Amino acid sequence: MERLQKILSQAGVASRRASEQMMLDGRVTVNGRTVLELGTKADPAVDDIRVDGSRIRIAERHRYLLLNKPRGYVTTRSDPHRRPTVMDLIKVRDYVYPVGRLDFESEGLLLLTNDGDLAARLTHPSHRINRVYEARVAGIPDTHDLQRLSRGIVIEGRRTEPAVIEVVPGKRDDGDATLRITIHEGRNRQVRKMCEAIGHPVDRLRRVAIGPIRDSRLKPGQWRELTREEVARLKAATTAASRPPDRKSERR
């Protein structure tokens, strides 16, 4: 018997957090009964578990895809406003879903998978998986602006955690600058809001790395399978980030 949200995550339905929201919304049934309690357990080999009326099955194999998302696509499996979604670019028969978000106007690297455990580790802030963005901003931020970004900016009443900020050399167009920004929080439209807070709004935003994963040769709209080595590095990164510090080594 496993917690229902873990079963849904392992089946590739959604991350554990999103699966919990599905349960609270009354979209999940077990043996015909709507489940609203987050602590509910079930056996996927025996119980009839359904989401929106469709029975779930544990994925027979895990898929790990890397997409270079272009502008003009929503990072979701479906959109009520009928805008193009990243799933329109992915042609696979297995059920996969996006890990995290890139907003409609943003572009760059995006992972899709049906490995719910890995997706949960990649998106949970406690694992501190770095995301690297290149942001072309209006104007040229001065040293004080860059230090503010680096230390953390108050957004909607809460300060962002420290970030690594670099000015990308040789990328100044008509008086604008390109910043390379490394964060691990993943708050909604965080990079855009950080840059707006210092008076240099983002004109173009591209994600260039997710943890150890990079691919400068992947063109917008293209996707590929991650290699076994890349999957292993991703899993190692989430494990290492969540491991408590070695107090003995800290005292040396």
C-alpha positions as CSV (number, residue, x, y, z in Angstrom):
1,M,0.0,0.0,0.0
2,E,1.3,3.4,-1.0
3,R,0.1,7.0,-0.6
4,L,-2.2,7.9,-3.4
5,Q,-0.2,11.0,-4.5
6,K,2.9,8.8,-4.7
7,I,1.1,6.3,-6.9
8,L,-0.1,9.1,-9.2
9,S,3.4,10.5,-9.4
10,Q,4.9,7.2,-10.2
11,A,2.3,6.6,-12.9
12,G,3.4,9.8,-14.6
13,V,0.1,11.6,-14.0
14,A,1.7,14.6,-12.4
15,S,4.2,15.6,-9.7
16,R,3.3,14.7,-6.1
17,R,2.3,18.3,-5.3
18,A,0.1,18.5,-8.4
19,S,-1.4,15.1,-7.6
20,E,-2.3,16.3,-4.1
21,Q,-4.2,19.2,-5.7
22,M,-6.0,16.8,-8.0
23,M,-7.2,14.9,-5.0
24,L,-8.3,18.0,-3.2
25,D,-10.2,19.0,-6.3
26,G,-12.2,15.7,-6.2
27,R,-10.7,14.5,-9.5
28,V,-9.3,11.2,-8.1
29,T,-11.3,8.0,-7.3
30,V,-10.4,4.7,-5.8
31,N,-12.7,1.8,-6.6
32,G,-15.4,4.2,-7.5
33,R,-15.1,6.4,-4.4
34,T,-13.9,10.0,-4.6
35,V,-10.8,10.5,-2.5
36,L,-10.2,13.9,-0.7
37,E,-7.9,12.8,2.1
38,L,-4.2,13.3,1.3
39,G,-3.2,10.4,3.5
40,T,-5.2,7.8,1.6
41,K,-3.3,4.7,0.6
42,A,-4.0,2.2,-2.2
43,D,-2.5,-0.7,-4.1
44,P,-2.1,0.0,-7.8
45,A,-1.9,-3.7,-8.6
46,V,-5.4,-4.3,-7.1
47,D,-7.3,-1.1,-6.8
48,D,-9.1,0.8,-9.6
49,I,-7.5,4.2,-9.4
50,R,-8.8,6.9,-11.8
51,V,-8.2,10.5,-12.6
52,D,-11.0,12.4,-14.3
53,G,-12.6,9.0,-15.0
54,S,-9.5,7.5,-16.7
55,R,-7.8,4.5,-15.0
56,I,-4.1,5.1,-14.3
57,R,-1.4,2.5,-14.8
58,I,2.1,2.5,-13.5
59,A,4.5,3.4,-16.3
60,E,6.2,0.3,-17.8
61,R,9.3,2.4,-18.6
62,H,10.5,5.8,-17.7
63,R,11.1,8.4,-20.4
64,Y,13.3,11.5,-20.0
65,L,13.0,14.1,-22.7
66,L,14.8,17.4,-23.2
67,L,13.0,20.1,-25.2
68,N,14.2,23.5,-26.4
69,K,11.0,25.3,-25.9
70,P,10.3,28.2,-28.3
71,R,8.3,31.3,-27.5
72,G,4.6,31.1,-27.9
73,Y,4.0,27.7,-26.2
74,V,2.4,27.0,-22.8
75,T,4.2,24.6,-20.5
76,T,1.4,22.3,-19.7
77,R,-0.2,19.2,-21.2
78,S,-3.4,21.1,-22.2
79,D,-4.6,24.7,-22.1
80,P,-8.2,25.8,-21.6
81,H,-7.6,28.8,-23.8
82,R,-6.5,26.5,-26.7
83,R,-3.0,28.0,-26.9
84,P,-0.2,25.8,-28.3
85,T,1.4,23.7,-25.6
86,V,4.7,22.0,-25.4
87,M,3.0,18.7,-26.0
88,D,2.3,19.8,-29.6
89,L,6.1,19.6,-30.1
90,I,6.6,16.2,-28.4
91,K,5.6,13.1,-30.4
92,V,5.8,10.1,-28.1
93,R,3.2,7.5,-27.2
94,D,4.1,7.4,-23.5
95,Y,2.5,9.7,-21.1
96,V,5.0,12.4,-20.1
97,Y,4.5,15.8,-18.5
98,P,6.7,19.0,-18.1
99,V,8.9,19.3,-15.1
100,G,8.5,22.8,-13.8
101,R,7.5,25.8,-15.9
102,L,8.6,28.2,-18.6
103,D,6.1,31.0,-19.3
104,F,4.5,31.6,-22.6
105,E,7.1,34.2,-23.8
106,S,10.1,32.4,-22.4
107,E,12.2,29.8,-24.2
108,G,14.9,27.3,-23.5
109,L,15.5,24.0,-22.0
110,L,12.6,22.0,-20.5
111,L,12.5,18.5,-19.1
112,L,9.5,16.2,-19.6
113,T,9.2,12.8,-18.0
114,N,6.9,10.2,-16.5
115,D,9.3,9.5,-13.6
116,G,7.3,11.2,-10.8
117,D,9.9,10.7,-8.1
118,L,12.6,12.4,-10.1
119,A,10.2,15.2,-11.1
120,A,9.3,15.8,-7.5
121,R,13.0,16.1,-6.5
122,L,13.8,18.4,-9.4
123,T,11.0,20.8,-8.5
124,H,11.2,20.9,-4.7
125,P,13.2,23.8,-3.5
126,S,14.9,21.8,-0.8
127,H,16.9,20.0,-3.4
128,R,18.4,23.3,-4.6
129,I,18.7,22.3,-8.3
130,N,20.2,25.3,-10.1
131,R,18.5,26.7,-13.2
132,V,20.6,29.0,-15.4
133,Y,18.9,31.7,-17.5
134,E,20.1,34.3,-20.0
135,A,18.0,37.4,-19.7
136,R,18.3,40.3,-22.2
137,V,17.2,43.3,-20.2
138,A,16.3,46.9,-21.0
139,G,19.3,49.2,-20.3
140,I,22.5,48.2,-18.6
141,P,22.3,47.5,-14.8
142,D,25.0,49.1,-12.7
143,T,27.0,47.4,-9.9
144,H,24.4,48.3,-7.3
145,D,21.6,46.7,-9.4
146,L,23.7,43.5,-9.8
147,Q,24.4,43.3,-6.1
148,R,20.7,43.7,-5.3
149,L,19.9,40.8,-7.6
150,S,22.7,38.7,-6.1
151,R,21.7,39.3,-2.5
152,G,18.0,38.8,-3.1
153,I,15.0,40.9,-4.1
154,V,11.7,41.3,-2.2
155,I,9.0,40.0,-4.5
156,E,5.4,39.9,-3.3
157,G,6.5,40.4,0.3
158,R,9.2,37.6,0.3
159,R,12.9,38.0,-0.5
160,T,14.4,35.7,-3.1
161,E,17.3,33.6,-2.1
162,P,20.8,34.7,-3.2
163,A,21.5,34.2,-6.9
164,V,24.6,34.2,-9.1
165,I,24.6,37.1,-11.5
166,E,26.9,37.7,-14.4
167,V,26.9,40.1,-17.3
168,V,27.4,38.1,-20.5
169,P,30.3,39.7,-22.4
170,G,29.8,40.8,-26.0
171,K,25.9,40.7,-25.8
172,R,24.9,44.3,-25.7
173,D,22.4,45.3,-28.4
174,D,21.3,49.0,-28.7
175,G,22.3,49.8,-25.1
176,D,20.7,46.6,-23.6
177,A,22.6,44.0,-21.6
178,T,22.3,40.2,-21.3
179,L,22.5,38.8,-17.7
180,R,23.3,35.2,-16.8
181,I,21.2,34.4,-13.7
182,T,21.5,31.2,-11.7
183,I,18.7,30.5,-9.2
184,H,17.2,27.4,-7.6
185,E,13.9,28.5,-6.2
186,G,11.7,28.4,-9.3
187,R,9.0,30.9,-8.1
188,N,6.4,32.0,-10.6
189,R,8.1,34.3,-13.3
190,Q,10.9,34.9,-10.8
191,V,13.6,36.1,-13.1
192,R,11.3,38.5,-14.8
193,K,10.1,39.9,-11.5
194,M,13.6,40.2,-10.1
195,C,14.7,42.3,-13.1
196,E,11.6,44.4,-13.1
197,A,12.3,45.2,-9.4
198,I,15.7,46.8,-10.3
199,G,14.1,48.8,-13.2
200,H,15.5,46.7,-16.0
201,P,12.6,44.6,-17.4
202,V,13.3,41.5,-19.4
203,D,12.9,41.7,-23.1
204,R,13.9,38.1,-23.9
205,L,14.4,35.1,-21.5
206,R,16.1,31.8,-22.2
207,R,16.9,28.9,-19.9
208,V,20.2,27.4,-20.8
209,A,20.8,24.8,-18.0
210,I,18.8,22.6,-15.6
211,G,21.2,21.3,-13.0
212,P,23.9,19.4,-14.9
213,I,21.9,19.4,-18.2
214,R,22.9,21.7,-21.0
215,D,22.6,21.5,-24.8
216,S,23.6,24.5,-26.9
217,R,23.1,22.5,-30.2
218,L,19.4,21.7,-29.6
219,K,17.4,24.2,-31.8
220,P,14.1,25.8,-30.7
221,G,11.3,23.3,-31.1
222,Q,13.6,20.3,-31.2
223,W,13.7,17.6,-28.5
224,R,15.7,14.5,-27.7
225,E,16.0,11.7,-25.2
226,L,18.4,12.2,-22.3
227,T,21.3,9.8,-22.3
228,R,21.7,7.3,-19.5
229,E,24.6,9.3,-18.2
230,E,22.6,12.5,-18.2
231,V,19.8,10.8,-16.2
232,A,22.3,9.5,-13.8
233,R,23.8,13.0,-13.3
234,L,20.3,14.4,-12.7
235,K,19.5,11.8,-10.1
236,A,22.9,12.3,-8.5
237,A,22.4,16.0,-8.3
238,T,19.1,15.7,-6.5
239,T,20.6,13.2,-4.1
240,A,23.7,15.2,-3.3
241,A,21.7,18.4,-2.9
242,S,19.3,16.8,-0.3
243,R,22.1,15.1,1.6
244,P,22.7,16.8,5.0
245,P,26.1,18.4,5.4
246,D,29.0,16.4,6.9
247,R,29.6,18.1,10.2
248,K,32.9,16.5,10.7
249,S,34.3,17.9,7.4
250,E,32.9,21.3,8.3
251,R,35.0,21.4,11.5
252,R,38.2,20.7,9.6
